[in-house]
Amino acid sequence: MLMYPLLVALGVAVSAANKPVLRIGTLLPLSSTPLGADWVTANADKACRLAVRHVNENKQLLPNHTLDLSIRDTKCDIGQANYDMFQQLVSPLDKRPIVLLGEGCTEVTDLLAGTIVDWDILQFNFLSSSPERESASTYYPLLPPENDLHWARAKLMMELQWNHSVILFQSGSMWNANADSLSKVFSNVSLPAPERHLVVEGSGLSAVFKKIIASKKRILFGLFYDNVARRVVCEAYKAKISAPNYVWIFVGWYTPDWYLSTSGTNCTSTQMKEALDGHFTLDFIQLRSDYSAMTLTGRTVRKVIDDYRNMFEESTDKPLNETFSLYQAYGYDAVLAIAQMLDRVAAENWPVDSLMQSSYGDLKSKLELAVNSSSFEFEGLTGRVAIATSRSIDIEIRYVRTIEPDPWPPVVFRYNAENQSISPLFQPIHWTTADGSKPLDAPQNQTEYLDQGIFIATTTIASVGIVLAVVMLVFNEYNRDKRVMKLSSPRLNTLIAIGAVAVYLGVICMGLDGTFYPISSTSLAFCYMHVILLTIGFTLTFGSMFVKTWRVNVVMKRSRMGRSNFKLTDQILFAVVGVFLLVDAFLLGLWFGLNPFDSKKERDRSDFNVQYFHERCYTEHSDRWSYIIVAYKALLLAFGVFLAWETRKVTTVSLNDSRYIAMSVYNTVLLCIVAFAFAFIPTKGWTYILVSITIIIMVTVVLCLVFVPKVYILLVEGDKAVGVGGRIIMERKTSGEHTIAKKSDIKNLHKEDKEQKLAIKKLLDEQNLSDETIAHVREQFQLDLDHRDHSNSIIVELKENGEETLPGTSAEFATT
């Protein structure tokens, strides 16, 4: 085995003894570098040497010349590379290189490409895709542009249905350009713009990682050399940014075990493995898949691999596609490209020997003419190589496990650069999550809707309220000619019942505006409906109750003053309620016209993998409009409280709603305070329950206070049970009890009776009743007064001092 390469080398040396030597000035980073990028090209020079040997053995390529490599180690250092390049270009003519090959580090390549233009010497590169040919006319990269890798990254995101990502990149023109290019590609494929963070050497990363955690994005693109990558991954691990919750995506040209080195970090190799378990790498394919394809040197791909193994004693345990690294295969093809170019010059009867003695300017024009020819192409290890046209090379995407490492990480996706598509291979991805599922790129957004049971229960209660309101409405209409109903203004009672129905319907609509199911263009109408129904329903219920009390107040005052010409008919009261409604319509019209409703999702809570949202009706400045509506309703309630105070001395039960108004307002205010106190509970279900129950209780209490006493009187006591007293005298029986009344109270009571007789007469006249009905009501009212004045159940003795006790007497007080 050892004799074979030795004999071959001796044979080549003998045959080349009488041939002119064409030197390729080779600049390669072969040793450790200041950047720590020790991936460099420790074996790429071997592939170049093998290619030179194969070219020299081939009798069809440069049969009259011998290729040779003049290799210098640049250490990936700009100063060293400049020195090595200068030493090669000013060497004696017989040792001067005819072309340059390399360099490997992108920053160094950028600088050299700009400098070499002034020397008029061609530069071939198989390690870096930068800069673009437009910026350096003598620069010929065999690698496709780095932009192809960005397209593969974007397609990988789309294939795995990931959207949210972060780019971490180190300082430097190359990395800045890559970050910009990747962001632009994401924009072109309609992916959300990645969050970008610059990693500055020597600075802490805690602030960067806090921002990443706050953004909740978990796909991390690392654009840096391996030494920076180790430090960033270590600090990320300390910040709890690691596998399996976060997924790293790196370039594919790091050495296989780059993460095991802990140099420059404060992490152990075990921690680095935990941080990186299940990351992706991307790079151009290493070898063409057809191993039987014939290369330019007359050897098949398989034969080239075998020669490499024999020449450098490589292990035969490696798969064929793992024998050559990416840059070894491209290094081999780069030497073949140079040989093809020089052979083309010789084929055109240009004396290559004389070209070696001429200036680089003359040499450049001849070589460029050859290499830029459209027919300049050949078969290499990486596929068909063409210089004049842009080359599309497929990209391999590998999934790397570090805790249970695979010696040869599987290729799980292949990106077809020609048609910009990605396809999964047959290698399954064993995700590192606990359940084996694909990691999330960010917490999933989950919209929570109201539980159907809650909605159905609330709707059922509101429906019962609607039935109650309808029953009260029917009862009111059926008994509207009864004395107790007539005195309470039955037409306004009808408006109260209708307002209650509107409020109940508004509660139901609240569950149909995104609370129960997603808001659509159709269901958006419920956003408007529930506001309209609640607003108008409140006005009808409370406004109607207040205006009929207002009529009692006005009539009582005018009766005391002896002014009875002015009439407050039902039509006038309807007009007042109409004014209230017009104000509602004006405010709602302004609201909906200036700030129409739309749907909006708001976050309720979140855990590591899920963010919970609820959907609601949204309008800009909704708080301001709500405050305006509430302020208007508060004025209406204040008006009701004022009327309740003014009519508090009216003793006729059917006329005096002051107590009910006070109870209704108190109930409304109390419930609103309770609802407001719990309004900030961050759960849509609880908010809906509290608001709905509050509204239902509020309107039901008002409905019961207005109608239930009248139902009781008509069904239990009868229509004639209506009295005008009650403030002082009550019906009760006691044994052995003395009953005392003040003389002044008796006088006041008779005075009020006279006033209320006139008031009731006035009210009956204003409601346009029939003569028969008015006579019946007056008759019953007079009977009540006579019953109270002459009741034998009242035993009162008056003395000059105003009171006296009657011993041993039981008292019965008349019902009023």
C-alpha positions in Angstrom: 0.0 0.0 0.0 2.8 2.4 0.9 4.7 1.6 -2.3 1.9 2.6 -4.6 1.9 6.4 -4.1 5.7 6.4 -4.0 6.0 4.6 -7.3 3.4 6.8 -8.9 5.2 10.0 -7.7 8.5 8.7 -9.0 7.0 8.0 -12.4 5.4 11.4 -12.7 8.7 13.1 -11.6 10.6 11.2 -14.4 8.1 12.0 -17.1 7.9 15.6 -16.0 11.6 16.1 -16.0 11.7 17.5 -19.5 8.4 19.4 -19.4 7.9 23.1 -18.5 6.3 23.6 -15.1 3.1 25.6 -14.8 2.8 26.7 -11.2 -0.4 27.5 -9.3 0.2 29.9 -6.5 -2.0 28.4 -3.7 -2.9 30.4 -0.6 -4.6 28.3 2.0 -5.3 28.7 5.7 -3.7 25.4 6.8 -3.1 26.0 10.5 -4.8 27.6 13.5 -5.9 31.2 12.8 -6.3 34.3 14.9 -10.1 33.8 14.4 -9.9 30.3 15.8 -11.5 29.0 12.6 -9.5 25.8 12.7 -11.9 24.2 10.3 -9.7 25.9 7.6 -8.4 23.5 5.0 -6.4 20.9 6.8 -7.2 18.4 4.1 -8.2 20.6 1.1 -4.5 20.8 0.1 -4.5 17.0 -0.1 -7.3 17.0 -2.6 -5.5 19.7 -4.7 -2.4 17.6 -4.7 -4.3 14.6 -5.8 -5.9 16.6 -8.7 -2.5 17.8 -9.8 -1.2 14.2 -9.9 -4.2 13.1 -11.9 -3.8 15.9 -14.4 -0.1 15.1 -14.8 -1.0 11.4 -15.3 -3.5 12.3 -18.0 -2.1 12.4 -21.5 -4.9 14.4 -22.8 -4.6 17.4 -20.4 -1.5 19.6 -20.9 0.5 16.7 -22.4 3.5 19.0 -22.8 3.5 20.6 -19.4 3.5 19.8 -15.7 1.3 21.3 -13.1 2.7 22.2 -9.7 1.3 23.7 -6.5 3.2 26.4 -4.7 1.3 26.3 -1.3 1.6 29.0 1.4 -0.1 29.0 4.7 -2.0 32.3 5.2 -3.3 31.4 8.7 -6.5 33.2 7.7 -4.7 36.4 8.5 -4.9 39.4 6.2 -1.4 40.5 6.8 0.1 37.1 6.3 -2.0 36.5 3.1 -0.9 39.8 1.6 2.7 39.0 2.3 2.4 35.5 0.8 0.7 36.8 -2.3 3.3 39.5 -2.8 6.1 37.0 -2.4 4.6 34.8 -5.1 4.0 37.6 -7.6 7.5 39.0 -7.4 9.3 35.7 -7.5 11.6 34.9 -10.5 9.9 34.3 -13.8 10.7 30.6 -13.7 9.0 30.2 -10.3 6.2 32.8 -10.7 2.7 31.4 -10.6 0.6 31.5 -13.7 -2.7 31.8 -11.6 -3.7 32.0 -8.0 -5.8 29.5 -6.1 -7.4 30.4 -2.7 -7.8 32.0 -0.1 -10.2 30.4 2.4 -11.3 33.0 4.8 -13.9 35.4 3.4 -12.5 38.6 4.9 -9.1 37.8 3.5 -10.5 36.8 0.1 -12.4 40.1 -0.1 -9.2 42.1 0.3 -7.1 39.9 -2.0 -9.6 40.0 -4.8 -9.5 43.7 -4.8 -5.7 43.8 -4.7 -5.2 41.1 -7.4 -7.1 43.2 -9.9 -4.2 45.6 -10.1 -1.8 42.8 -10.8 -3.9 41.4 -13.7 -3.7 37.8 -12.5 -6.6 35.4 -12.3 -7.7 34.0 -9.0 -9.7 30.8 -8.6 -11.4 30.1 -5.3 -13.1 27.0 -4.0 -13.4 28.0 -0.3 -15.4 31.2 -0.4 -18.2 32.6 -2.5 -17.4 36.2 -1.8 -17.0 38.6 -3.4 -19.3 38.5 -6.4 -17.6 38.5 -9.8 -19.0 41.9 -10.6 -16.8 43.5 -8.0 -13.6 41.7 -9.0 -13.2 40.9 -12.7 -10.3 38.5 -12.2 -12.0 36.4 -9.4 -13.5 33.0 -10.3 -15.3 31.2 -7.5 -16.3 27.6 -7.9 -18.8 27.8 -5.0 -22.2 29.3 -5.8 -23.1 32.6 -4.0 -23.8 32.5 -0.3 -27.3 33.7 -1.2 -28.2 30.2 -2.3 -27.7 29.0 1.3 -30.1 31.8 2.4 -32.7 30.5 0.1 -32.3 27.0 1.5 -32.6 28.4 5.0 -35.9 30.1 4.0 -37.2 27.0 2.3 -36.3 24.9 5.4 -38.4 27.3 7.6 -41.3 27.0 5.2 -41.0 23.2 5.0 -41.1 22.9 8.8 -43.8 25.5 9.0 -41.7 27.8 11.1 -42.1 31.6 10.9 -40.4 33.2 13.8 -36.6 33.3 13.9 -33.6 35.2 15.2 -30.3 36.0 13.5 -27.2 36.2 15.6 -24.1 37.3 13.7 -20.6 38.5 14.5 -19.1 41.7 13.4 -17.5 41.9 10.0 -18.5 42.9 6.5 -19.1 39.3 5.4 -21.4 38.5 8.3 -23.2 41.8 8.1 -23.8 41.2 4.4 -25.1 37.7 5.1 -27.5 38.9 7.8 -28.8 41.5 5.4 -29.2 39.0 2.6 -31.0 36.5 4.7 -33.4 39.1 5.9 -34.1 40.1 2.3 -34.7 36.5 1.2 -37.2 36.0 4.1 -39.0 39.1 2.8 -39.1 37.7 -0.7 -40.8 34.5 0.4 -43.2 36.3 2.7 -41.7 35.1 5.9 -41.7 37.4 8.9 -38.6 39.5 9.2 -36.1 37.7 11.6 -35.0 39.5 14.7 -31.3 40.5 14.4 -28.6 40.7 17.1 -25.0 41.6 16.5 -22.5 39.6 18.6 -19.6 41.9 19.5 -16.4 40.4 20.6 -15.6 40.9 24.3 -19.1 42.1 25.2 -21.7 40.4 27.3 -24.7 38.7 25.7 -27.1 38.8 28.6 -29.0 41.7 27.2 -29.3 40.0 23.8 -30.6 36.8 25.3 -33.2 38.7 27.5 -34.5 40.2 24.3 -34.6 36.8 22.6 -36.5 35.3 25.5 -38.9 38.2 25.6 -39.6 37.9 21.8 -40.5 34.2 22.3 -38.7 33.3 19.0 -36.9 29.9 19.1 -35.3 29.3 15.8 -31.8 30.7 16.0 -29.5 31.3 12.9 -25.9 31.4 13.9 -23.7 33.4 11.4 -20.2 33.3 12.9 -17.0 31.4 13.0 -16.8 28.3 15.2 -14.9 30.0 18.0 -17.6 32.7 18.3 -20.2 30.0 17.9 -18.9 28.1 21.0 -19.0 31.2 23.1 -22.5 32.3 22.0 -23.9 28.8 22.5 -22.4 28.5 26.0 -23.8 31.8 27.1 -27.1 31.0 25.6 -27.1 27.7 27.5 -26.5 29.7 30.8 -29.5 31.8 29.9 -31.6 28.7 29.4 -31.7 29.1 25.6 -30.9 25.5 24.6 -32.3 22.3 23.1 -34.9 21.0 22.9 -36.9 24.3 23.2 -34.6 26.2 20.9 -33.2 25.1 17.6 -29.9 26.3 16.2 -29.1 26.5 12.4 -25.4 26.8 11.5 -23.2 26.9 8.5 -22.0 23.4 7.5 -18.3 24.0 7.3 -17.4 23.7 10.9 -15.3 20.6 11.9 -17.5 17.7 12.9 -16.8 18.0 16.7 -16.4 21.7 16.9 -18.7 22.0 19.9 -16.5 19.7 22.0 -13.8 22.2 22.4 -14.5 24.4 25.4 -11.8 26.9 24.6 -12.9 30.5 25.3 -16.0 29.3 27.2 -17.0 28.5 30.7 -19.1 25.5 29.7 -18.2 21.8 29.8 -18.4 19.6 26.7 -21.5 18.0 28.3 -23.3 21.3 28.6 -22.4 22.2 25.0 -23.9 18.8 23.9 -27.1 19.5 25.8 -27.3 23.0 24.3 -26.9 21.9 20.7 -28.6 18.5 20.6 -30.8 18.6 17.5 -29.4 21.4 15.4 -29.3 21.9 11.6 -26.3 22.6 9.3 -26.5 23.7 5.7 -23.8 23.4 3.0 -23.4 22.7 -0.7 -23.3 19.0 -1.6 -19.9 17.3 -1.2 -20.0 14.9 -4.1 -22.2 14.2 -7.0 -24.5 11.3 -6.4 -23.4 9.4 -9.6 -20.2 7.7 -8.5 -19.7 6.1 -12.0 -19.6 9.5 -13.7 -16.3 10.1 -15.6 -14.3 13.2 -14.5 -12.1 15.4 -16.7 -9.0 13.3 -15.6 -10.5 10.1 -17.1 -11.3 8.6 -13.7 -14.7 7.9 -12.3 -15.8 9.5 -9.0 -15.4 6.2 -7.2 -11.8 5.8 -8.6 -10.9 9.3 -7.4 -12.1 8.4 -3.9 -10.2 5.2 -3.9 -7.0 7.0 -5.0 -7.5 9.5 -2.3 -7.8 6.8 0.3 -4.7 5.0 -1.0 -2.7 8.1 -1.3 -3.4 9.5 2.2 -4.2 6.2 4.0 -7.8 7.3 4.7 -10.0 4.9 6.5 -12.2 2.8 4.3 -14.9 2.7 7.0 -16.3 6.1 5.9 -19.1 6.1 3.4 -18.1 7.2 0.0 -19.9 10.6 0.3 -18.1 11.3 3.6 -14.6 10.5 2.3 -14.2 14.0 0.7 -15.1 17.0 2.7 -17.0 19.7 0.9 -13.9 21.8 0.2 -11.8 18.9 -0.7 -14.1 18.1 -3.6 -14.3 21.7 -4.8 -10.5 22.0 -4.4 -10.1 19.0 -6.7 -12.4 20.6 -9.2 -10.7 24.0 -9.0 -7.4 22.4 -10.0 -9.2 20.7 -12.9 -10.7 24.1 -14.0 -7.2 25.6 -14.1 -5.9 22.7 -16.0 -8.8 22.9 -18.5 -8.2 26.6 -19.0 -4.5 26.2 -19.6 -5.2 23.3 -22.0 -7.6 25.6 -23.9 -4.8 28.1 -24.3 -2.5 25.4 -25.7 -5.2 24.2 -28.0 -5.4 27.6 -29.6 -1.8 27.3 -30.6 -0.8 29.9 -28.1 2.6 29.1 -26.7 2.1 28.6 -23.0 5.8 28.6 -22.5 6.1 32.1 -23.8 3.1 33.2 -21.8 5.0 32.3 -18.7 7.7 34.8 -19.6 5.2 37.6 -20.5 3.6 40.1 -18.3 0.5 39.3 -16.4 -1.5 41.7 -18.5 -0.8 39.7 -21.7 -1.4 36.5 -19.9 -4.7 37.6 -18.4 -6.3 38.4 -21.7 -5.5 35.0 -23.1 -6.6 33.1 -20.0 -9.8 35.1 -19.7 -10.7 34.4 -23.3 -10.4 30.7 -22.6 -12.2 30.5 -19.2 -15.1 32.8 -20.2 -15.9 30.7 -23.3 -19.4 29.3 -23.3 -18.0 25.9 -24.1 -15.8 25.9 -21.0 -17.2 23.1 -18.9 -16.3 19.7 -17.7 -17.3 16.9 -15.4 -15.9 17.1 -11.8 -16.4 15.5 -8.4 -19.2 18.0 -7.6 -21.0 17.8 -10.9 -20.8 19.7 -14.2 -18.5 22.7 -13.7 -19.0 25.8 -15.7 -17.4 29.2 -15.1 -19.0 31.5 -17.7 -22.5 30.8 -16.4 -23.8 30.9 -12.9 -23.6 27.5 -11.3 -26.5 26.0 -9.3 -25.4 23.5 -6.8 -27.8 21.5 -4.5 -27.6 22.1 -0.8 -27.6 19.4 1.9 -29.4 20.0 5.2 -28.2 17.8 8.0 -29.8 17.2 11.4 -27.1 16.8 14.1 -27.6 15.0 17.4 -24.9 15.8 19.9 -26.0 13.8 23.0 -26.2 10.6 21.0 -24.0 11.6 18.1 -24.1 9.9 14.7 -20.7 9.7 13.2 -22.2 10.7 9.9 -25.1 13.1 10.6 -27.9 12.2 8.2 -29.0 14.5 5.3 -32.7 15.1 6.0 -33.4 17.6 3.3 -32.0 18.5 -0.1 -32.4 21.9 -1.6 -32.6 22.0 -5.4 -30.9 25.3 -6.3 -32.0 25.2 -9.9 -35.8 25.3 -9.2 -35.5 26.6 -5.6 -37.3 23.8 -4.0 -36.7 21.6 -1.0 -37.5 18.0 -0.6 -37.3 15.7 2.4 -35.1 12.6 2.1 -35.9 9.2 3.6 -33.9 9.9 6.7 -36.4 10.4 9.6 -35.8 13.3 12.0 -35.6 12.1 15.6 -36.7 15.3 17.3 -35.3 15.9 20.8 -38.5 17.0 22.4 -39.9 14.9 25.2 -42.8 13.6 23.1 -40.8 13.4 19.9 -42.7 16.2 18.2 -41.3 19.0 16.2 -40.1 22.0 18.3 -42.2 25.1 18.1 -40.7 28.3 16.6 -42.7 30.3 19.1 -45.6 29.8 21.5 -48.7 28.8 19.7 -51.5 31.4 19.7 -54.7 29.8 20.9 -58.0 31.7 20.8 -60.2 30.8 23.7 -64.0 31.1 23.2 -66.7 31.1 25.8 -67.6 27.7 27.0 -70.8 26.5 25.4 -72.3 25.5 28.7 -71.8 29.1 30.1 -73.3 30.6 27.0 -76.3 28.3 27.0 -76.9 28.9 30.8 -76.7 32.7 30.4 -78.9 32.6 27.4 -81.4 30.4 29.2 -81.6 32.9 32.1 -82.0 35.8 29.8 -84.7 33.9 27.9 -86.5 33.4 31.2 -86.3 37.1 31.8 -87.8 37.7 28.3 -90.7 35.4 29.2 -91.2 37.2 32.5 -91.2 40.6 30.7 -93.7 39.3 28.1 -95.9 37.9 30.9 -95.8 41.3 32.7 -96.6 43.1 29.4 -99.6 40.8 28.7 -100.8 41.3 32.3 -100.4 45.0 32.0 -102.5 45.1 28.8 -105.1 42.8 30.1 -105.7 44.7 33.3 -105.0 48.2 32.0 -108.6 49.4 32.9 -108.2 48.3 36.5 -107.8 51.1 39.0 -104.4 50.0 40.3 -103.1 49.7 36.7 -104.6 53.0 35.6 -103.0 54.9 38.4 -99.6 53.5 37.5 -99.7 54.7 33.8 -100.1 51.3 31.9 -98.8 52.7 28.6 -95.5 53.6 30.2 -95.4 50.2 31.9 -95.5 48.8 28.4 -92.4 50.7 27.5 -90.7 49.4 30.7 -91.4 45.8 29.7 -90.2 46.4 26.1 -87.0 48.0 27.4 -86.4 44.9 29.7 -86.8 42.6 26.7 -84.3 44.7 24.7 -81.8 44.4 27.6 -82.2 40.6 27.8 -81.7 40.4 24.1 -78.5 42.5 24.4 -77.1 40.1 26.9 -77.7 37.2 24.5 -76.0 39.2 21.7 -72.9 39.7 23.9 -72.2 36.0 23.6 -72.4 36.2 19.8 -69.7 38.8 19.2 -66.6 36.7 19.4 -67.2 35.4 22.8 -68.8 32.2 21.6 -67.2 31.7 18.2 -64.9 33.7 15.8 -66.1 37.1 14.6 -67.0 37.2 10.9 -68.4 39.8 8.6 -71.9 38.5 9.5 -71.4 38.1 13.3 -69.8 41.6 13.4 -73.4 42.9 13.4 -73.8 41.4 16.9 -71.1 43.9 18.1 -73.4 46.7 17.1 -76.6 45.0 18.2 -75.6 44.3 21.8 -74.5 47.9 22.4 -77.7 49.3 20.7 -80.0 46.9 22.6 -78.4 47.6 26.0 -78.3 51.3 25.5 -81.9 51.7 24.3 -83.2 49.0 26.7 -81.8 50.9 29.7 -83.4 54.2 28.5 -86.8 52.6 27.9 -86.8 50.8 31.3 -85.5 53.6 33.5 -86.7 56.5 31.5 -90.3 55.4 31.4 -90.3 54.7 35.1 -88.9 58.1 35.8 -91.2 60.1 33.5 -94.4 58.7 35.0 -93.0 59.6 38.4 -92.2 63.1 37.0 -95.9 63.4 36.1 -97.0 62.6 39.6 -94.6 65.1 41.0 -95.8 67.9 38.6 -99.5 67.2 39.2 -99.1 67.1 43.0 -97.2 70.5 42.9 -99.8 72.1 40.7 -102.7 70.7 42.8 -101.2 72.3 45.9 -100.8 75.6 44.0 -104.4 75.4 42.7 -103.2 75.4 39.1 -105.0 72.6 37.2 -105.1 73.8 33.6 -101.8 72.2 32.5 -102.1 68.5 31.4 -99.2 66.0 31.2 -100.8 63.4 28.8 -99.2 60.1 27.9 -98.3 61.5 24.5 -96.1 64.2 26.2 -94.4 61.5 28.4 -93.8 59.4 25.3 -92.2 62.5 23.7 -89.9 62.9 26.7 -88.8 59.2 26.4 -88.4 59.8 22.7 -86.0 62.7 23.5 -84.0 60.3 25.7 -83.8 57.9 22.8 -82.8 60.6 20.4 -79.8 61.4 22.6 -78.9 57.7 22.5 -79.2 57.6 18.8 -77.1 60.7 18.4 -74.3 59.4 20.6 -74.4 55.9 19.0 -74.4 57.4 15.5 -71.3 59.5 16.3 -69.6 56.4 17.8 -70.3 54.0 15.0 -69.7 56.6 12.3 -66.4 57.8 13.6 -65.1 54.6 15.0 -66.8 51.5 13.5 -66.5 48.1 15.1 -63.9 45.5 14.1 -62.6 42.3 15.6 -59.5 42.2 17.8 -57.6 39.5 19.6 -56.2 40.3 23.0 -53.8 38.1 25.0 -55.2 36.7 28.3 -52.3 34.6 29.6 -49.4 32.5 28.3 -47.2 29.6 29.2 -44.0 28.4 27.5 -45.7 26.8 24.5 -49.1 28.5 24.3 -50.3 32.1 24.3 -54.0 32.3 25.0 -56.1 35.0 23.3 -59.7 36.0 23.3 -61.5 37.7 20.5 -63.7 40.7 21.1 -65.4 43.5 19.3 -63.1 46.4 19.0 -63.5 50.0 18.1 -61.0 52.8 18.4 -61.6 55.1 21.5 -64.2 52.6 22.8 -63.4 53.6 26.3 -64.1 57.3 25.6 -67.4 56.5 24.0 -68.4 54.2 26.8 -67.6 56.9 29.4 -69.8 59.3 27.5 -72.7 56.8 27.4 -72.3 55.9 31.0 -72.2 59.6 32.0 -75.4 60.2 30.2 -77.1 57.2 31.9 -75.7 58.4 35.2 -77.5 61.8 34.6 -80.7 59.8 33.9 -80.4 57.9 37.2 -79.7 61.2 39.0 -82.9 62.5 37.6 -84.7 59.5 38.9 -83.3 59.9 42.4 -84.4 63.5 42.4 -88.0 62.5 41.5 -88.0 59.8 44.1 -87.1 62.4 46.7 -89.7 64.9 45.5 -92.5 62.3 45.6 -91.6 60.6 48.8 -94.6 62.0 50.7 -97.2 60.7 48.3 -99.1 58.1 50.3 -101.2 56.6 47.5 -99.4 53.3 46.8 -100.3 53.2 43.1 -99.0 56.7 42.6 -95.8 56.6 44.7 -92.9 54.8 42.9 -90.3 56.7 44.9 -89.4 53.7 47.0 -89.1 51.5 43.9 -87.0 54.1 42.1 -84.7 54.4 45.1 -84.4 50.6 45.3 -83.8 50.3 41.5 -81.1 53.0 41.5 -79.4 51.5 44.5 -79.5 48.1 43.0 -78.1 49.4 39.7 -75.2 51.3 41.3 -74.3 48.5 43.6 -74.2 45.9 40.9 -72.2 48.2 38.6 -69.6 48.7 41.4 -69.3 45.0 41.9 -69.0 44.3 38.2 -66.4 47.0 37.8 -64.4 45.6 40.7 -64.1 42.2 38.9 -63.9 43.6 35.4 -60.1 43.3 35.3 -60.1 39.5 35.7 -58.1 38.4 32.6 -60.5 35.7 31.5 -63.2 36.2 28.9 -65.5 33.7 30.5 -65.5 35.3 33.9 -65.9 38.8 32.4 -68.9 37.6 30.3 -70.5 35.9 33.3 -70.1 38.9 35.6 -71.4 41.4 33.1 -74.3 39.3 32.0 -75.5 38.4 35.5 -75.1 42.0 36.6 -77.3 43.2 33.8 -79.9 40.5 34.2 -80.2 41.0 37.9 -80.5 44.8 37.4 -83.3 44.7 34.9 -85.1 41.9 36.6 -85.2 43.8 39.9 -86.7 46.8 38.1 -89.2 44.7 36.3 -90.3 43.0 39.6 -90.5 46.3 41.5 -92.7 47.8 38.9 -95.1 44.9 38.2 -95.1 42.4 41.1 -96.8 44.7 43.7 -99.6 45.4 41.2 -99.9 41.7 40.4 -100.2 40.9 44.1 -102.8 43.6 44.7 -105.0 42.4 41.8 -104.6 38.7 42.4 -104.6 38.6 46.2 -106.3 41.7 47.7 -108.4 42.7 44.7 -108.7 46.0 42.9 -110.5 47.8 45.7 -107.6 47.2 48.1 -105.8 50.3 46.9 -105.5 52.9 49.7 -104.0 56.3 50.0 -102.3 56.1 53.4 -99.6 53.8 54.7 -97.1 56.2 55.9 -98.5 56.5 59.4 -101.3 53.9 59.8 -100.8 50.2 59.3 -103.1 47.3 59.6 -102.1 45.0 62.5 -103.8 43.5 65.5 -102.2 43.4 68.9 -103.5 42.3 72.3 -103.0 44.4 75.3 -101.2 47.1 73.3 -101.8 50.8 73.5 -101.8 52.6 70.1 -100.7 56.3 70.0 -101.0 58.8 67.2 -100.1 62.4 67.1 -102.7 65.0 66.5 -100.5 66.8 64.0 -100.1 63.6 62.0 -103.8 63.2 61.8 -104.2 66.7 60.5 -101.4 66.3 57.9 -102.9 63.0 56.8 -106.3 64.7 56.1 -104.6 67.5 54.3 -102.6 65.1 52.1 -105.8 63.2 51.4 -107.4 66.3 50.0 -104.4 67.1 47.8 -104.2 63.5 46.5 -107.9 63.5 45.7 -107.3 66.4 43.4 -104.1 64.8 42.0 -105.8 61.5 41.3 -108.7 63.4 39.6 -106.2 65.2 37.5 -104.3 62.0 36.5 -107.5 60.3 35.6 -108.5 63.2 33.4 -105.1 63.2 31.6 -105.3 59.6 30.7 -108.5 60.0 28.6 -110.5 57.4 30.4 -114.2 56.7 29.9 -116.7 58.4 32.2 -117.7 55.0 33.5 -114.1 54.1 34.4 -113.5 57.4 36.0 -116.7 57.2 38.1 -115.7 53.7 39.2 -112.2 54.8 40.2 -113.5 57.9 42.1 -116.1 55.8 43.9 -113.5 53.3 45.0 -111.1 56.0 46.0 -113.9 57.8 48.1 -114.8 54.5 49.8 -111.1 54.1 50.8 -111.1 57.6 52.3 -114.4 57.0 54.2 -113.1 53.6 55.4 -110.0 55.2 56.9 -111.9 58.2 58.4 -114.6 56.2 60.1 -112.8 52.9 60.8 -113.8 51.4 64.1 -110.5 49.7 64.2 -108.7 52.9 65.0 -108.8 54.1 68.6 -107.1 57.4 69.1 -107.4 59.7 72.0 -106.1 63.2 71.7 -105.0 65.4 74.5 -103.7 68.9 74.6 -100.2 67.5 75.1 -100.7 65.6 71.8 -100.9 61.9 73.0 -102.6 59.7 75.6 -102.4 56.0 76.5 -105.6 53.9 76.6 -105.0 50.9 78.9 -106.4 47.5 78.2 -107.5 48.3 74.7 -106.4 46.4 71.5 -106.0 48.4 68.4 -106.6 47.7 64.7 -105.0 50.1 62.2 -106.7 50.6 58.9 -104.9 49.5 55.7 -103.8 52.3 53.5 
